[in-house]
Amino acid sequence: MANDKTAPDKAAPDKTAPNKTDGATKVRRGGLRALSYLAPGLTDPLFRKRGFVEGRIPRDWAQIVGADLARCCAPESLNFPRGRREGATLKIVALPGSALEIQHLAPQIIERVNGHFGWAAVARMTIRQGLLPKPPKSRRPALRPLAEREKTAILDRVVGVHDPELRDRLRALGEAVSARAPAGPADGT
């Protein structure tokens, strides 16, 4: 029976077997992950619409160009020539008062971006004067100052820890948790 559709040509893949990619076995591990681990997966598709292969350039802009330049310019898009992964044009939006300075620093900015990528991805840079996007507001709750009584109570709890670095970190954690909580009548505030 050469044309028997019920006879399997190949063995069905075992869905319970670990996935193998390039000789390495991927093992799925449970447990908690930091939210920052998921952020690139959520933001990268949005950055791709603006031409960024990955969200690394907008996300790491302050580390790439330095904090001073990051305050007066931001990456807008990255356009590669069709079918190539080099020779891209990086479009920058800059505050009007700093556009001339950024134009003079263009070779260094291109060099830093290429160093961040690890290859000569960017060949040229264009600058558009305009307003920068507003940075997102911090969602951290305001911390209240702790009373000396609260600080002493936290220090008494961690005094038995022998490792000084661990003791300092536990004390800082205790202070941060206490500062988030509303002050009670026993806190002295």
C-alpha positions in Angstrom: 0.0 0.0 0.0 2.1 2.9 -1.3 -0.7 5.5 -1.0 -2.1 4.5 2.3 -2.7 7.8 4.2 -3.2 6.1 7.5 0.4 4.7 7.6 2.7 7.3 9.1 5.7 8.2 6.9 7.6 9.6 9.9 7.3 9.0 13.5 5.2 11.7 15.2 7.3 14.2 17.2 7.3 13.6 20.9 5.8 16.8 22.4 7.2 15.9 25.9 10.8 15.7 24.7 13.0 18.8 25.4 13.5 21.1 22.4 17.0 20.9 20.9 18.5 23.8 19.1 22.0 23.7 17.7 22.9 20.8 20.0 21.8 22.7 23.2 18.8 21.5 25.1 16.3 24.1 26.2 14.8 23.4 29.5 11.8 25.3 30.7 12.2 26.4 34.2 9.4 27.7 36.4 9.7 30.4 39.0 9.6 34.2 39.2 11.1 36.5 36.7 11.8 40.2 36.9 9.4 42.4 35.0 12.4 43.9 33.1 12.9 40.4 31.6 9.6 40.8 29.8 9.9 44.4 28.8 12.0 43.9 25.6 9.4 41.4 24.3 6.7 44.0 24.8 8.5 47.1 23.5 10.6 45.6 20.6 7.6 45.3 18.2 6.8 49.0 18.8 10.4 50.0 18.1 10.6 47.9 15.0 7.8 50.0 13.5 10.2 52.9 13.7 13.0 51.0 12.1 14.9 49.9 15.2 15.9 46.2 14.8 15.8 45.9 18.6 14.8 48.4 21.2 18.3 48.6 22.4 19.1 52.1 21.0 16.1 53.9 22.5 16.2 52.0 25.7 20.0 52.4 26.2 20.3 55.9 24.7 21.6 57.5 27.9 24.3 54.9 28.2 25.3 55.1 24.5 25.7 58.9 24.2 26.0 59.9 27.8 23.5 61.6 30.1 24.3 65.1 29.0 23.5 64.4 25.3 20.5 62.2 26.2 18.9 65.2 27.8 19.0 67.2 24.6 18.5 64.6 21.9 16.7 61.2 21.3 16.7 58.6 18.6 13.7 58.8 16.3 14.2 56.0 13.8 16.8 53.8 12.2 16.5 53.1 8.4 18.5 50.4 6.8 18.9 50.2 3.0 16.7 47.5 1.5 18.1 44.0 2.1 21.2 45.1 4.1 22.1 45.2 7.7 24.7 48.0 7.5 24.8 51.5 6.2 21.8 52.7 8.1 20.7 56.2 8.7 20.0 57.2 12.3 17.4 59.9 12.6 17.8 62.1 15.8 15.4 64.6 17.2 17.2 67.4 19.0 16.3 70.4 21.0 16.7 73.5 18.8 19.5 75.1 21.0 21.6 72.0 20.8 21.2 70.8 17.2 24.4 72.4 16.0 26.5 70.8 18.8 25.0 67.4 18.0 25.8 67.9 14.4 29.4 68.4 15.3 29.3 65.4 17.5 27.7 63.2 14.8 30.8 61.1 14.1 31.3 60.3 17.8 27.6 59.4 18.2 27.7 57.1 15.1 30.8 55.5 16.5 29.2 54.9 19.9 26.0 53.5 18.4 28.1 51.1 16.2 30.1 50.1 19.2 26.9 49.4 21.1 25.7 47.2 18.2 29.1 45.6 17.7 29.3 46.2 14.0 29.1 49.2 11.5 25.3 49.3 11.4 25.0 53.1 11.2 26.7 55.1 8.3 25.1 58.5 8.7 22.9 60.5 11.0 20.3 63.1 10.3 19.0 65.7 12.8 15.5 67.1 13.1 15.0 70.0 15.5 12.0 69.6 17.8 10.8 68.8 21.2 11.8 65.6 22.9 9.3 63.0 24.1 8.5 63.5 27.7 10.1 60.8 30.0 7.5 58.6 31.7 6.6 59.7 35.2 7.9 57.6 38.0 5.3 55.4 39.5 7.2 54.9 42.7 5.2 56.0 45.8 6.6 58.8 47.8 8.5 57.5 50.8 7.8 59.1 54.2 10.7 59.9 56.5 11.3 57.4 59.2 11.3 58.3 62.9 14.4 57.4 64.9 12.4 54.8 66.8 11.6 53.0 63.6 15.2 53.1 62.4 16.3 51.7 65.8 13.7 48.9 65.6 15.0 47.9 62.2 18.6 48.0 63.3 17.8 45.8 66.3 16.2 43.2 64.0 19.3 42.8 61.7 22.0 43.2 64.4 22.4 39.4 64.6 23.5 39.1 60.9 27.3 38.5 60.8 27.9 39.6 57.2 28.2 43.4 57.2 27.1 43.8 53.6 24.1 41.6 54.0 23.2 43.4 57.3 23.3 46.8 55.5 21.2 45.6 52.7 18.6 44.1 55.0 18.5 47.3 57.0 18.0 49.3 53.8 15.2 46.9 52.7 13.5 47.2 56.1 13.7 51.0 56.0 12.2 51.1 52.4 9.4 48.8 53.4 8.6 50.7 56.5 8.8 54.1 54.7 6.1 52.8 52.2 3.7 51.9 55.0 1.6 54.6 56.5 2.8 55.9 59.9 1.1 54.4 62.9 0.5 55.9 66.3 3.4 53.9 67.7 5.8 55.3 65.1 6.0 58.7 66.7 5.0 60.5 63.6 
